[in-house]
């Protein structure tokens, strides 16, 4: 069984992080390894899944600890997907924030991802009714 442990982003080794992100095709992140490592180190919570020391997955949260927790970078190595690791990572990453009102994430528009996040209690903003909630994003 895979052990899930909470670690600081700085405890992760660059090579293992790049290998994991490359394995899921997140080359926007791996194109700037220094920025990726700073993002992990600056996160409020970083949760990793390891099996026999090998990094299988990461989830991270950026939060003020009171009103918002932004779930970021939920990824699992393809060879370990569909085994419950994503769910374990999300639950562990959000566990420090039980009373935080807003738990937010942005993700790709893929049916499998929608089904996964809905199974975790998330809903798309458009599902809250016409005009009641909007989400905006600005990419650099």
N, C-alpha and C positions, 0 to 999 in steps of 0.2 A: 504494500500500500504506500502511496506517495505521502510523504510528510509535508505539511504546509507550515512554514515558519515566517514570522514577521521579522524583517531586517531593515536596517537603514540603507538607503540607496547607495551610500558610500561603501557599504560592505560588499556590493556586487562588483565583480571583475568585468572590466571593459570587454574583453574577448567573449565571455559567456553572454553578456547582454547583446552585443552585436550579432552573435550567432543566433540567439533567440529571435531578435527583431528581423533579421534577414530571413529566417526560416518561415516567417509568415508574410514576407514580402513588403515589410514596412521600411522601404529604402529611403523615404523622406527623412526618417529618423536616423538611419545608419549613415546617411550622407554627411552628417555632421556629428560625429561621435562625441566631441567635447560638449556640445549642446545637450545631447541625449543624457550624458552622465550628469551634467548640471541639473537637468530636469528631474532625474531620479533622486539626486541628493537633496534637492529643494522641495520635494514632495512632503506632505504632512504624514502620509503613511505609505509604505511600500510593502507589499506582501508577495512572497515568492513561493512557488511550488518546486520542490526538488525531489528527485528520486535517485538514491545512491550518489548524492552530491551533484548530480546533473541538473542544471536549470531547465525546468519544463514550462514555467509560466510566470507571469508578473501581472499584478494589478497595482495601481497606485491611485491615491486620492490627494487632492489639493483642497484644503478646508480652513475656514476660520474657527472651526470647532463649535460654533454656536448657531449660525443661520444657514450655512451652505457647505455642502461637500460635493466636490466635482470629481466624479469617477473617471479616471483617465487610463489609457493603455492597458486594457484587459486583453492579454494575449496568451495563447497556449501553443506550444510547439505542435505542428501538424500530427506528428506520430503519437501525441498524447491527447488529442482532441476527442470529444464525445465520450469522455470517461468521468465527467463530473468535476474536473479540475477548474473549469471556468466558474462554475457555481461556488466552489470552495473559495476561490480567490476573491470573488465579489463579496461574498459573505464576510470573509476575514477582513478585507479592506474596509468595509463599511461598519464593522463591529464597533470601532471606537466612537461612532457618531450616532448612537441610537436616538438621541433627542434633537438632532439637526433636522430642521423642517424640510429643506430643499436638498434632494440628492439628484444631481444632474449629470448627464453624459451626452456626448455627441458620438455618432457612429455612422458607418456606411449604410446605405439603403439596400440592405440585403434581407430577404425574407427570413433566413435562418437567424440572423442577428436580432431582428425584430421579435421573433418567437422566443429567443433566449432571454432577452431583456424583459419582455412582458411576463415571462415565467418567474422573473425575479421581482416583479411588482412595479416595474417601470411602465410608463405610458407615454406615447408621443404627445407633444403639446397640442396638436390638432385634435386629439381625442378628448380634450377637455371642453369642447363646444366652440361654436363660432364666436370669435372675438374675446374669449375669456382669458387666453394665455398666448403669448407669442415668444418665440425664441429668435435671437439675432446672433450672428457670428460675423467676425471680420478676420480674415486670414492675411498675414503679411507675405 
